[in-house]
Amino acid sequence: MSEKTKSLLSKLPDVKDHQSKEMIYQQVQNKMKERGNNMKKSKKRLTWVIPSFATGAVVVLSLFLLPGVFDQPDDQSESALTESSADSQPSNESATTATLDEEGKKIVEDPIGKAEDNNAGFVAEEVVAFEHYTPAMQPGTNSLVFSFPDQESLALIPLTFQVDSKQTLPEQIQEILSSFDANANGFGQSPLADASIDVETLNGSKTLVVDFPTPGDSLSSNESILVRNTTLWLADSIDAENINWKTNGEDGYMLGNFGPAEQSIEEEVAPYFLFETETDSRYLAKGSVLYGESATDLESVLSLMKDGDSQNSAYIPSIPEGVSIDSVEKRDDLAVVTFTEDSTFTSEEEAMETLEAIMLTAAQFGYNKVSFLNTGFEKVGPYSFYEAIEIPQSPNAISLSE
């Protein structure tokens, strides 16, 4: 090292940098590249040009500061720099699916077009927990829906339990009844708690068998509805095509004044509302069944979810006051739901409640995916709004292991 260089180095101020070795190394490389670029630019631009001897000094300093970096194999250095660069990105960028144009600007991919091209939605595997709301069960989970009324029997709440596929249906139900503390969670006894339940399979077709120990002649209208709807929820969750109602082993069961229970399962449309228990927990539940023209149009049904159930005040609106739907567009099995520009969710939890209520309602109209526009979020819970979302499997996922 020449005396001139040593003299220059001795005049340099003390270096106190708390950055990582990788970041300092990257800055050195950037400055060297910048110097080369600046020499090619117009002298009219204000630039910071390091004299050649100063550049050499910085490089020499970097050799003292970063011995470990230069000793690493190339692939390790590149890996470390890549990780450092990734860590410096804002956290919300990870939820963005984007490409870059020729000028380096971000282009966000169209969630609607992407869904049509790939015929696939986004389902995250992460488990999301909210303070009050219980999210839906995601697709592909082995589960069944067992319902419970509230403690005043005003509402029926379908709860989705993940079950062991190696167990029989009676074993699964017994585990639910013995493991889930309905009372502690703000619920009453299940209408099927005393029934013997099994499934029969013939030629690939499933029939749910429900055998009650006592006749249902004396059931009130409300009790009859709770028994019927609980059975329908369970039958749907195991993909049963029929229900075999029995009383003490004999075919047939009376649902109070409604008469004999029907074995066939009819498709019914009902909007999803919210129900809040005495423990301040909120769950999705189906409201009153719709008939006629009001049950044929998804947008019309969604409009009812903003007002609440006119026949049952126990349910509360699932679309909040500050949110309105501008349009609902159908594209094969994809529903495109656009909120008005002035729609505002007060929290991520409120948005989650509304979006899952809309998706589960849309499923009754044959939709498999939903795209949401103007939500005000990039992501809510497990759902990214840069892709069409696959509709959840069923509402209110409950873990028996908790």
KOLFI-870909 format. One record per residue (C-alpha): residue in three letters; x, y, z; residue number from 0. Coordinates in steps of 0.1 Angstrom, whole numbers, always signed. Each point is the difference from the previous one (the first is absolute). Layout:
<rs>
+------+-------+-------+-------+-----+
: code :    c1 :    c2 :    c3 : pos :
+------+-------+-------+-------+-----+
:  ALA :     X :     Y :     Z : NUM :
...
+------+-------+-------+-------+-----+
</rs>
This chain:
<rs>
+------+-------+-------+-------+-----+
: code :    c1 :    c2 :    c3 : pos :
+------+-------+-------+-------+-----+
:  MET :    +0 :    +0 :    +0 :   0 :
:  SER :   +15 :   +34 :   -10 :   1 :
:  GLU :    +6 :   +28 :   +25 :   2 :
:  LYS :   -25 :   +22 :   -18 :   3 :
:  THR :   -28 :   -26 :    +4 :   4 :
:  LYS :    +9 :    -5 :   +37 :   5 :
:  SER :    -2 :   +37 :    +5 :   6 :
:  LEU :   -34 :    +2 :   -16 :   7 :
:  LEU :   -13 :   -29 :   +21 :   8 :
:  SER :   +13 :   +16 :   +32 :   9 :
:  LYS :   -21 :   +31 :    -7 :  10 :
:  LEU :   -32 :   -19 :    -5 :  11 :
:  PRO :   -26 :    +3 :   +29 :  12 :
:  ASP :    -7 :   -30 :   +22 :  13 :
:  VAL :   -25 :   -24 :   -15 :  14 :
:  LYS :   -29 :   -10 :   +23 :  15 :
:  ASP :   -25 :   -19 :   -20 :  16 :
:  HIS :   -26 :   -23 :   +16 :  17 :
:  GLN :   -11 :   -15 :   -33 :  18 :
:  SER :    +6 :   -36 :    -8 :  19 :
:  LYS :   +30 :   -11 :   -20 :  20 :
:  GLU :   -22 :    -9 :   -29 :  21 :
:  MET :   -17 :   +34 :    -1 :  22 :
:  ILE :   +34 :   +19 :    +1 :  23 :
:  TYR :   +14 :   -22 :   -27 :  24 :
:  GLN :   -30 :    +6 :   -22 :  25 :
:  GLN :    +3 :   +38 :    +6 :  26 :
:  VAL :   +36 :    -1 :   -11 :  27 :
:  GLN :    -9 :   -18 :   -32 :  28 :
:  ASN :   -29 :   +24 :    -7 :  29 :
:  LYS :   +23 :   +31 :    +5 :  30 :
:  MET :   +26 :   -15 :   -24 :  31 :
:  LYS :   -27 :    -6 :   -26 :  32 :
:  GLU :   -14 :   +35 :    +6 :  33 :
:  ARG :   +33 :   +16 :    -6 :  34 :
:  GLY :    +3 :   -18 :   -34 :  35 :
:  ASN :   -35 :   +11 :    -9 :  36 :
:  ASN :    +5 :   +36 :   +11 :  37 :
:  MET :   +31 :    +4 :   -22 :  38 :
:  LYS :   -23 :    -7 :   -30 :  39 :
:  LYS :   -26 :   +25 :   +10 :  40 :
:  SER :    -2 :   +37 :    -7 :  41 :
:  LYS :   +23 :   +23 :   +21 :  42 :
:  LYS :   -31 :   +22 :    +6 :  43 :
:  ARG :   -15 :   -26 :   +23 :  44 :
:  LEU :    +9 :    +2 :   +37 :  45 :
:  THR :   +19 :   -32 :    +7 :  46 :
:  TRP :   +22 :   -13 :   +28 :  47 :
:  VAL :   +32 :   -12 :   -17 :  48 :
:  ILE :   +27 :   -17 :   +21 :  49 :
:  PRO :   +35 :    +7 :   -10 :  50 :
:  SER :   +19 :   -30 :   -11 :  51 :
:  PHE :   +23 :    +0 :   +30 :  52 :
:  ALA :   -30 :    +3 :   +24 :  53 :
:  THR :   -17 :   -29 :   -17 :  54 :
:  GLY :   +31 :   -20 :    +5 :  55 :
:  ALA :    +0 :   +10 :   +37 :  56 :
:  VAL :   -36 :   -11 :    +4 :  57 :
:  VAL :    +7 :   -34 :   -16 :  58 :
:  VAL :   +30 :    -4 :   +23 :  59 :
:  LEU :   -22 :    +8 :   +30 :  60 :
:  SER :   -25 :   -25 :   -11 :  61 :
:  LEU :   +27 :   -26 :    -1 :  62 :
:  PHE :    +7 :    +6 :   +37 :  63 :
:  LEU :   -37 :    +3 :   +10 :  64 :
:  LEU :   -12 :   -30 :   -21 :  65 :
:  PRO :   +26 :   -27 :    +0 :  66 :
:  GLY :   -27 :   -27 :    +4 :  67 :
:  VAL :   -20 :   +12 :   -30 :  68 :
:  PHE :   +29 :    -2 :   -24 :  69 :
:  ASP :   +11 :   -34 :   +13 :  70 :
:  GLN :   -35 :   -15 :    -6 :  71 :
:  PRO :    -7 :   -21 :   -31 :  72 :
:  ASP :   -19 :   +20 :   -27 :  73 :
:  ASP :   -32 :   -20 :    +5 :  74 :
:  GLN :    +0 :    +7 :   +37 :  75 :
:  SER :    +6 :   +37 :    -5 :  76 :
:  GLU :   -28 :    +3 :   -25 :  77 :
:  SER :   -24 :   -19 :   +23 :  78 :
:  ALA :    +8 :   +23 :   +29 :  79 :
:  LEU :    -6 :   +31 :   -21 :  80 :
:  THR :   -32 :   -14 :   -14 :  81 :
:  GLU :   -13 :    -7 :   +35 :  82 :
:  SER :   +10 :   +35 :   +12 :  83 :
:  SER :   -18 :   +15 :   -30 :  84 :
:  ALA :   -31 :   -20 :    +7 :  85 :
:  ASP :    +0 :   +10 :   +37 :  86 :
:  SER :    +0 :   +36 :   -10 :  87 :
:  GLN :   -32 :    -2 :   -20 :  88 :
:  PRO :   -33 :   +12 :   +17 :  89 :
:  SER :   -20 :   -28 :   +15 :  90 :
:  ASN :   -31 :    +7 :   -21 :  91 :
:  GLU :   +20 :    -7 :   -32 :  92 :
:  SER :    +0 :   -37 :    +7 :  93 :
:  ALA :   -38 :    -1 :    -5 :  94 :
:  THR :    +3 :   +17 :   -34 :  95 :
:  THR :    +1 :   -20 :   -32 :  96 :
:  ALA :   +16 :   +23 :   -25 :  97 :
:  THR :   +24 :    +3 :   -30 :  98 :
:  LEU :   +21 :   +29 :   -12 :  99 :
:  ASP :    -3 :   +19 :   -33 : 100 :
:  GLU :   +29 :   +12 :   -21 : 101 :
:  GLU :    +3 :   +31 :   +22 : 102 :
:  GLY :    +1 :   -20 :   +32 : 103 :
:  LYS :   -35 :   +10 :   +11 : 104 :
:  LYS :   -21 :   -25 :   +18 : 105 :
:  ILE :   -29 :   -16 :   -19 : 106 :
:  VAL :   -26 :   -17 :   +23 : 107 :
:  GLU :   -15 :   -30 :   -16 : 108 :
:  ASP :   -38 :    +0 :    -7 : 109 :
:  PRO :   -16 :   -24 :   +25 : 110 :
:  ILE :   -30 :    -5 :   -22 : 111 :
:  GLY :   +20 :    -8 :   -31 : 112 :
:  LYS :   +25 :   -22 :   +19 : 113 :
:  ALA :   -29 :   -20 :   +13 : 114 :
:  GLU :   -14 :    -6 :   -34 : 115 :
:  ASP :   +34 :    -9 :   -15 : 116 :
:  ASN :   +12 :   -23 :   +28 : 117 :
:  ASN :   -34 :   -12 :   +13 : 118 :
:  ALA :   +15 :    +1 :   +35 : 119 :
:  GLY :    -6 :   +22 :   +30 : 120 :
:  PHE :   +22 :    +8 :   +30 : 121 :
:  VAL :    -3 :   -20 :   +32 : 122 :
:  ALA :   +25 :    +6 :   +28 : 123 :
:  GLU :    +9 :   -28 :   +24 : 124 :
:  GLU :    +6 :   +25 :   +29 : 125 :
:  VAL :   -23 :    -1 :   +30 : 126 :
:  VAL :   -16 :   +34 :    +6 : 127 :
:  ALA :   -15 :   +10 :   +34 : 128 :
:  PHE :   -21 :   +30 :    +8 : 129 :
:  GLU :   -12 :   +14 :   +33 : 130 :
:  HIS :   -37 :    -8 :    -5 : 131 :
:  TYR :    -6 :   -15 :   -34 : 132 :
:  THR :    +5 :   -37 :    -8 : 133 :
:  PRO :   +12 :    -3 :   -37 : 134 :
:  ALA :   -13 :   -27 :   -24 : 135 :
:  MET :   +16 :   -34 :    -7 : 136 :
:  GLN :   +22 :    +1 :   -30 : 137 :
:  PRO :    -5 :   -25 :   -29 : 138 :
:  GLY :   +15 :   -34 :    +0 : 139 :
:  THR :    -4 :    -7 :   +37 : 140 :
:  ASN :   -16 :   -32 :   +13 : 141 :
:  SER :   -28 :   +14 :   +21 : 142 :
:  LEU :   -37 :    -1 :    +9 : 143 :
:  VAL :   -25 :   +26 :   +10 : 144 :
:  PHE :   -18 :    -5 :   +33 : 145 :
:  SER :   -24 :   +28 :   +10 : 146 :
:  PHE :    -9 :   +15 :   +34 : 147 :
:  PRO :   -27 :   +24 :    +9 : 148 :
:  ASP :    +6 :   +31 :   +22 : 149 :
:  GLN :   -10 :    -4 :   +36 : 150 :
:  GLU :   -34 :   +15 :    -7 : 151 :
:  SER :    -6 :   -21 :   -32 : 152 :
:  LEU :    -5 :   +30 :   -21 : 153 :
:  ALA :   +28 :    -8 :   -25 : 154 :
:  LEU :   +18 :   -30 :   -14 : 155 :
:  ILE :   +38 :    +2 :    -4 : 156 :
:  PRO :   +17 :   -25 :   -23 : 157 :
:  LEU :   +35 :    -8 :   +14 : 158 :
:  THR :   +25 :   -18 :   -22 : 159 :
:  PHE :   +22 :   -25 :   +18 : 160 :
:  GLN :   +31 :   -15 :   -15 : 161 :
:  VAL :    -3 :   -38 :    +5 : 162 :
:  ASP :   +22 :   -31 :    -3 : 163 :
:  SER :    -8 :   -17 :   -33 : 164 :
:  LYS :    +8 :   -34 :   +15 : 165 :
:  GLN :   -29 :    +3 :   +25 : 166 :
:  THR :   -36 :   -10 :    -9 : 167 :
:  LEU :   -27 :   +27 :    -1 : 168 :
:  PRO :   -14 :   -11 :   +35 : 169 :
:  GLU :   +35 :    +2 :   +14 : 170 :
:  GLN :    +6 :   +34 :   -14 : 171 :
:  ILE :   -32 :   +14 :   +13 : 172 :
:  GLN :    +6 :   -16 :   +34 : 173 :
:  GLU :   +34 :   +17 :    +2 : 174 :
:  ILE :   -16 :   +34 :    -8 : 175 :
:  LEU :   -27 :    -4 :   +26 : 176 :
:  SER :   +25 :   -11 :   +26 : 177 :
:  SER :   +27 :   +25 :    -8 : 178 :
:  PHE :   -18 :   +32 :    -9 : 179 :
:  ASP :   -14 :   +19 :   +30 : 180 :
:  ALA :   -31 :   +15 :   -15 : 181 :
:  ASN :   -11 :   +18 :   +31 : 182 :
:  ALA :   +34 :   +17 :    +6 : 183 :
:  ASN :    -1 :   +13 :   -36 : 184 :
:  GLY :   -35 :   +15 :    +4 : 185 :
:  PHE :   -20 :   -28 :   -16 : 186 :
:  GLY :   -28 :   -23 :   +10 : 187 :
:  GLN :    -2 :   -38 :    -5 : 188 :
:  SER :    +1 :   -12 :   -36 : 189 :
:  PRO :   -34 :   -11 :   -13 : 190 :
:  LEU :   +17 :   -33 :   -11 : 191 :
:  ALA :   +17 :    -7 :   +34 : 192 :
:  ASP :   -23 :   -29 :    +8 : 193 :
:  ALA :    -3 :   -15 :   -35 : 194 :
:  SER :   +19 :   -29 :   -14 : 195 :
:  ILE :   +17 :   +11 :   -32 : 196 :
:  ASP :   +17 :   -21 :   -27 : 197 :
:  VAL :    +5 :    +0 :   -37 : 198 :
:  GLU :    -9 :   -26 :   -26 : 199 :
:  THR :   +17 :    -2 :   -34 : 200 :
:  LEU :   -16 :   -18 :   -30 : 201 :
:  ASN :   +14 :    +2 :   -35 : 202 :
:  GLY :   +21 :   +30 :   +10 : 203 :
:  SER :   -30 :   +19 :   +13 : 204 :
:  LYS :    -1 :   +10 :   +37 : 205 :
:  THR :   -30 :    +1 :   +23 : 206 :
:  LEU :    +1 :   +15 :   +34 : 207 :
:  VAL :   -19 :   -21 :   +26 : 208 :
:  VAL :   -13 :   +19 :   +30 : 209 :
:  ASP :   -19 :   -20 :   +26 : 210 :
:  PHE :   -18 :   +18 :   +28 : 211 :
:  PRO :    -8 :   -17 :   +33 : 212 :
:  THR :   -34 :   +18 :    +3 : 213 :
:  PRO :   -26 :   +12 :   -25 : 214 :
:  GLY :    +1 :   +36 :   -11 : 215 :
:  ASP :   -38 :    +5 :    +0 : 216 :
:  SER :    +1 :   +24 :   +29 : 217 :
:  LEU :   +28 :   +22 :   -14 : 218 :
:  SER :    -7 :   +37 :    -3 : 219 :
:  SER :    +4 :   +17 :   -33 : 220 :
:  ASN :   +33 :   +15 :   +10 : 221 :
:  GLU :   +13 :   -33 :   +14 : 222 :
:  SER :   -11 :   -18 :   -32 : 223 :
:  ILE :   +20 :   +25 :   -21 : 224 :
:  LEU :   +31 :    -4 :   +21 : 225 :
:  VAL :    -2 :   -38 :    -3 : 226 :
:  ARG :    -5 :    +1 :   -37 : 227 :
:  ASN :   +27 :   +26 :    -8 : 228 :
:  THR :   +25 :   -16 :   +23 : 229 :
:  THR :    -5 :   -33 :   -19 : 230 :
:  LEU :    +2 :   +17 :   -34 : 231 :
:  TRP :   +33 :   +17 :   +10 : 232 :
:  LEU :   +15 :   -33 :   +10 : 233 :
:  ALA :   -13 :   -18 :   -31 : 234 :
:  ASP :   +15 :   +27 :   -23 : 235 :
:  SER :   +34 :    -2 :   +18 : 236 :
:  ILE :    +3 :   -38 :    -7 : 237 :
:  ASP :   -13 :    +4 :   -36 : 238 :
:  ALA :   -31 :   -21 :    +8 : 239 :
:  GLU :   -27 :    +0 :   -27 : 240 :
:  ASN :   -29 :   -12 :   +23 : 241 :
:  ILE :   -10 :    -1 :   +36 : 242 :
:  ASN :   -15 :   -31 :   +16 : 243 :
:  TRP :   -20 :   +13 :   +30 : 244 :
:  LYS :    -8 :   -26 :   +26 : 245 :
:  THR :   -18 :    -3 :   +34 : 246 :
:  ASN :   +12 :   -28 :   +23 : 247 :
:  GLY :   +13 :   -19 :   -30 : 248 :
:  GLU :   -32 :    +4 :   -20 : 249 :
:  ASP :    +0 :   +20 :   -32 : 250 :
:  GLY :   -15 :   +35 :    +2 : 251 :
:  TYR :    +1 :   +30 :   +23 : 252 :
:  MET :   -25 :   +27 :    +7 : 253 :
:  LEU :   +11 :   +36 :    +1 : 254 :
:  GLY :   -28 :   +14 :   +22 : 255 :
:  ASN :   -27 :   +17 :   -19 : 256 :
:  PHE :   +21 :    -1 :   -32 : 257 :
:  GLY :    -7 :   -37 :    -4 : 258 :
:  PRO :   +23 :   -28 :   -11 : 259 :
:  ALA :   +36 :   +10 :    -7 : 260 :
:  GLU :   +10 :    -1 :   -37 : 261 :
:  GLN :   +26 :   -25 :   -10 : 262 :
:  SER :   +11 :   +19 :   -31 : 263 :
:  ILE :   +23 :   +30 :    +4 : 264 :
:  GLU :   -12 :   +31 :   -18 : 265 :
:  GLU :   +23 :   +29 :   -10 : 266 :
:  GLU :    -9 :   +31 :   +20 : 267 :
:  VAL :   +14 :   +35 :    -2 : 268 :
:  ALA :    +5 :   +22 :   +31 : 269 :
:  PRO :   +21 :   +30 :    +7 : 270 :
:  TYR :   +28 :    -2 :   +25 : 271 :
:  PHE :    -2 :   +22 :   +31 : 272 :
:  LEU :   +20 :    +4 :   +32 : 273 :
:  PHE :    -9 :   -13 :   +34 : 274 :
:  GLU :   +16 :   +12 :   +32 : 275 :
:  THR :    +0 :   -22 :   +30 : 276 :
:  GLU :    -1 :   +11 :   +37 : 277 :
:  THR :   +37 :    -6 :    +0 : 278 :
:  ASP :    +5 :   +27 :   -27 : 279 :
:  SER :   +10 :   -25 :   -26 : 280 :
:  ARG :   -13 :    +5 :   -35 : 281 :
:  TYR :    -9 :   -28 :   -25 : 282 :
:  LEU :   -16 :    -1 :   -34 : 283 :
:  ALA :   -34 :   -16 :    -3 : 284 :
:  LYS :   -27 :    -4 :   -27 : 285 :
:  GLY :   -30 :   +22 :    +3 : 286 :
:  SER :   -36 :    -7 :   -11 : 287 :
:  VAL :    -3 :   -21 :   -31 : 288 :
:  LEU :    -9 :   +21 :   -31 : 289 :
:  TYR :   -26 :   -10 :   -27 : 290 :
:  GLY :   -10 :   +12 :   -34 : 291 :
:  GLU :   +18 :   +27 :   -19 : 292 :
:  SER :   +19 :   +12 :   +31 : 293 :
:  ALA :   +19 :   -33 :    +0 : 294 :
:  THR :   +12 :    +1 :   -36 : 295 :
:  ASP :   +23 :   +29 :    +0 : 296 :
:  LEU :   +32 :    +3 :   +21 : 297 :
:  GLU :    +1 :   +37 :    +0 : 298 :
:  SER :   -35 :    +2 :   +14 : 299 :
:  VAL :    +8 :   -24 :   +27 : 300 :
:  LEU :   +32 :   +19 :    +9 : 301 :
:  SER :   -21 :   +32 :    +4 : 302 :
:  LEU :   -20 :   -17 :   +27 : 303 :
:  MET :   +31 :    -7 :   +20 : 304 :
:  LYS :    +5 :   +37 :    +6 : 305 :
:  ASP :   -34 :    +3 :   +17 : 306 :
:  GLY :    -1 :   -31 :   +22 : 307 :
:  ASP :   -26 :   -28 :    +1 : 308 :
:  SER :   -35 :   +15 :    +0 : 309 :
:  GLN :   -14 :   -33 :   +14 : 310 :
:  ASN :   +26 :    -5 :   +28 : 311 :
:  SER :   +15 :   +29 :   +19 : 312 :
:  ALA :   +25 :   -23 :   +16 : 313 :
:  TYR :   +21 :    +3 :   -31 : 314 :
:  ILE :   +19 :   +32 :    -7 : 315 :
:  PRO :   +11 :   +14 :   -34 : 316 :
:  SER :   +32 :   -15 :   -15 : 317 :
:  ILE :    +6 :   +29 :   -23 : 318 :
:  PRO :    +7 :   +31 :   +22 : 319 :
:  GLU :   -15 :   +34 :    -3 : 320 :
:  GLY :   +30 :   +16 :   -16 : 321 :
:  VAL :    +3 :   -26 :   -28 : 322 :
:  SER :   -21 :    -2 :   -31 : 323 :
:  ILE :    +2 :   -23 :   -31 : 324 :
:  ASP :    +2 :   +18 :   -33 : 325 :
:  SER :    -4 :   -30 :   -22 : 326 :
:  VAL :    +1 :   -38 :    -3 : 327 :
:  GLU :   +13 :   -15 :   -32 : 328 :
:  LYS :    -2 :   -36 :   -10 : 329 :
:  ARG :   +28 :   -17 :   -20 : 330 :
:  ASP :    -7 :   -37 :    -2 : 331 :
:  ASP :    +7 :   -13 :   +35 : 332 :
:  LEU :   +16 :   +33 :   +11 : 333 :
:  ALA :   -19 :   +28 :   +17 : 334 :
:  VAL :   +15 :   +35 :    -2 : 335 :
:  VAL :   -12 :   +21 :   +29 : 336 :
:  THR :    +9 :   +37 :    -2 : 337 :
:  PHE :    -5 :   +23 :   +30 : 338 :
:  THR :    -8 :   +37 :    -4 : 339 :
:  GLU :   +30 :   +24 :    +1 : 340 :
:  ASP :   -11 :   +15 :   +33 : 341 :
:  SER :    -4 :   -34 :   +17 : 342 :
:  THR :   +21 :    -3 :   +32 : 343 :
:  PHE :    +5 :   -29 :   +23 : 344 :
:  THR :    +8 :   +10 :   +36 : 345 :
:  SER :   +24 :   -29 :    +5 : 346 :
:  GLU :   +15 :   -31 :   -16 : 347 :
:  GLU :   -22 :   -21 :   +22 : 348 :
:  GLU :   -32 :   +18 :   -13 : 349 :
:  ALA :   +12 :    -5 :   -36 : 350 :
:  MET :    +6 :   -37 :    +7 : 351 :
:  GLU :   -35 :    -5 :   +13 : 352 :
:  THR :   -16 :   +17 :   -31 : 353 :
:  LEU :   +22 :   -16 :   -26 : 354 :
:  GLU :    -6 :   -36 :   +13 : 355 :
:  ALA :   -37 :    +7 :    +3 : 356 :
:  ILE :    -1 :   +11 :   -36 : 357 :
:  MET :   +20 :   -30 :   -12 : 358 :
:  LEU :   -21 :   -26 :   +19 : 359 :
:  THR :   -31 :   +16 :   -14 : 360 :
:  ALA :   +14 :    +0 :   -35 : 361 :
:  ALA :    +7 :   -37 :    +3 : 362 :
:  GLN :   -38 :    -7 :    +1 : 363 :
:  PHE :    -1 :   +15 :   -35 : 364 :
:  GLY :   +26 :   -24 :   -14 : 365 :
:  TYR :   +30 :   +22 :    +2 : 366 :
:  ASN :   +34 :   -15 :    +9 : 367 :
:  LYS :   +20 :   +32 :    +2 : 368 :
:  VAL :    -5 :   +37 :    +8 : 369 :
:  SER :   +21 :   +30 :   -10 : 370 :
:  PHE :    -4 :   +31 :   +22 : 371 :
:  LEU :    +7 :   +36 :   -12 : 372 :
:  ASN :    +3 :   +32 :   +21 : 373 :
:  THR :    +4 :   -18 :   +33 : 374 :
:  GLY :   +26 :   +25 :   +12 : 375 :
:  PHE :   +23 :   -29 :    +9 : 376 :
:  GLU :   +27 :   -19 :   -18 : 377 :
:  LYS :    -6 :   -30 :   +22 : 378 :
:  VAL :   -24 :   -10 :   +27 : 379 :
:  GLY :    +6 :   -31 :   +21 : 380 :
:  PRO :   +11 :   -27 :   -24 : 381 :
:  TYR :   -15 :   +17 :   -30 : 382 :
:  SER :   +21 :   +20 :   -25 : 383 :
:  PHE :   -20 :   +23 :   -23 : 384 :
:  TYR :   +25 :    -3 :   -28 : 385 :
:  GLU :   -16 :   -33 :    -9 : 386 :
:  ALA :   -35 :   -14 :    -1 : 387 :
:  ILE :    -8 :   -18 :   +32 : 388 :
:  GLU :   -12 :   -35 :    +3 : 389 :
:  ILE :   -32 :    -1 :   +21 : 390 :
:  PRO :    +5 :   -14 :   +35 : 391 :
:  GLN :   -12 :   -35 :    +7 : 392 :
:  SER :   -25 :    +9 :   +28 : 393 :
:  PRO :    -4 :   +26 :   +27 : 394 :
:  ASN :   +14 :    +3 :   +35 : 395 :
:  ALA :   +30 :   -23 :    +3 : 396 :
:  ILE :    +4 :   -15 :   +34 : 397 :
:  SER :   +31 :   -19 :   +13 : 398 :
:  LEU :    -7 :   -27 :   +26 : 399 :
:  SER :   +37 :    +0 :   +10 : 400 :
:  GLU :    -2 :   +35 :   +15 : 401 :
+------+-------+-------+-------+-----+
</rs>
